[in-house]
């Protein structure tokens, strides 16, 4: 029986949270959940990957929620509320470092620490303005074959996260050696 390969179905757009050049030869997309311990464990490796391939790689984060993580949606909303003030990546990193504290008072504390406009942050959290985007990304992830987090795609092809960081580097190096452009990418922001 042939192994099924999953492809990223939704192209990277300006609405995505991205680091690195939009025209990078390799794009890595992560579907993550801020309450997932495996995502938190992977975060330092992701940072190492970004540094190692600076200028050659674009990293994109998308939301994927697990029902059994009671703070996942709220944390995702906090990341989007921070993004609306240009602080997505700072909130992203802070929540992964403090993953055991994702209740609303904790998220508000992080927003204050990041010096966000607290009235705006609170209003966005209370009105749930970012839920549709978060749920749409999770749905896109499921349609692309994500079943667990972190769900990684290298140039549009799912990468099995059971491998180690060196295996991810090998996959990126293979894409770079082919000179292959990202089949799912276009523009991304650098928030």
N, C-alpha and C positions, 0 to 999 in steps of 0.2 A: 504494500500500500504506500503510495507516494505521500510525502509530508506536505501538508498544506502551507503555502506561503501567503501571508497576509500583507496587503499593501495599504499605505496611508491613502484614504479616499478623499480627504478634504485638504486642498492645497493650503500652504502657508500664505497668510494675507497680512495686511497692515494691522488687522485687529488682533493678531497673535502677539504674545510677549516674546521677543526675540533679542538675543545678544549675538553680536558678530555681524559681518557684512552681509547684506541681502544677496549679493552675487557670489557668496562663498561657494566653492565647488562641492562642499558637503554640508548638508543640513541634518541635524539630529533633533528629532521631535520627541519630547517626553510627555506622556500622559501620566499625571501624578495626583496624589491625594495627600494633603498636608498632614493628615493623621496616620498615614501609612508608615510603619516603622522601616520598611524596606526602602521607601523613597528617602527617608531621612538618612539611612545608612548610605545610600547612593549619592547623596548631595555632595560630599567632599570629593568623590570621584568625578562627578560631573564638573565641578570647579576645576579639578586638575586637567580634565579633558579640554575644557574651554581655554585654559592657559596654554596647554601643550600645542593646540592647533590654532592659536590666535591668528586671525587674518585669513584662515583657510576653512573655518567652520562657523556655521550659524547654529545656535542652540535655541530651540523653541520650547516653551512650556505651555501645556494645555491641561485643563482640569479633567479628572476622572474620579468620580465619587463612589465610595463603597457605603452601602446602607448601614453596615455594622459599625461604622465610625461616626459616633454621634456628633462630633464637632467638625466634620469634614466640610459640609456645606457652608457653615458659618465662617470657617477659616478661609475657604475659597472666596467668599464674599468680602472678607477683610482684605484679601490680596487685591481684589478688583477695586475696592474702595481706595486702597493705597495707590493702585495704578492710576486712578483718575487724578491723583495728585503727583504723578511721576515717581512713585516709590514702590512699584511692584517688586523689583528684585530685592530691595532692602527688606520688605515685609516677607517675601518668600524665604530668604535666608534666615531671618529672625525666627519665623515660625518653625522651620525645620530644626533649628538649634534648640528651641524650647517646646518641642512637640508635645511634651506631657502637660503643657499649660495652654490650652486653646479655647477655654471658655470665654464668653463675651468680655468679662472684666479684664482678662489677660490680653485679649486682642485690642481693647481700648488702651491698655497700658502700653502696648507695643506702638500703637498709633501716636500716642503722646511722646514716646521715646524717639520716634522718627520725626517729630515736630510737624505732624499733619494738622490740617485745619480740623479740629475736633467736631465742630458743628457740622461740617460737610460730611466727615467720616460717619458720625452718628446718624445723620439723616439718611445716608446711603445704606447703612446697615439696617436701619429700622424699616425703610421702604423696600428693601430687597431688590433694588434696581438692577443688580448684576446676576440674579438667579437665572434668567433666560439664557444669557451667554454661557454660564457655567454648565447648565443642563444640556445646551446644544453641543458643547465640546465633549461632554461625557457621552452623549448619544453618538457623535461622530467617532469617538474612540471605540465604542462597542461595535459600530458598523465596520470599523477598520480591523477588528479582531482583538482588541484589548480585552483581556479577561482579568488581569491583575496588574498591580502597579509595583514599580514603575514600568510603564509600557513604552518601550523605546523603538524608534524607527530611524534607520540610517538611509538617507536619500530615498525615503518612501517605502523601504522594505523593513518589516518588523525584525528587530534584533532580539534574540532570546536573552532575557536578563539573567538566566541561570549561569551564563558565562561570566568570567571575571573581567575586570577592567581592561586587562591586556587583550582579551578577545574583542572588546569594543574598539580599542585602538587599532587592532588588526583589520577590523571591518572598515574603519575610517581610512586607514592607510591604503587598503585595496581600492576604495572609491577614489582616493586622490591619485593613485597610480593609473587608474583608468581615465582620469581627467573628466570624469562624468559630472555633468551639471545636475543639480537637484531637480528631479522630475516633478516634485510637488511644490516647489517654492516659487515665490514671487517676491513681494515686499514684506518686511516685518518691521516692527518698531524696536526701539532699543530702551524701552522703559525699564 
